[in-house]
Amino acid sequence: MSSLNEAHDRLAKAVERLELAAGEAPRASDSEAELVALRDRCSTLEGRNDLVSRRLDAAIERLRAALAE
């Protein structure tokens, strides 16, 4: 009977740890909102990257033209 009590205690402690872990886990709505925010930030950064790339290409072309003269 002692090993049954020990098994029950271990099970109770395991369930308690799982409940604590579940309480600390991020909620799906929080994760979804974070994902939307990150996608928006990514889109903004992609736009800026495209703009900088075009400006650099134009500057390089101007330098090439100046050097060719």
Secondary structure, DSSP 4 states (H G I P E B T S, - for coil): -HHHHHHHHHHHHHHHHHHHHHHHSPPHHHHHHHHHHHHHHHHHHHHHHHHHHHHHHHHHHHHHHHHH-
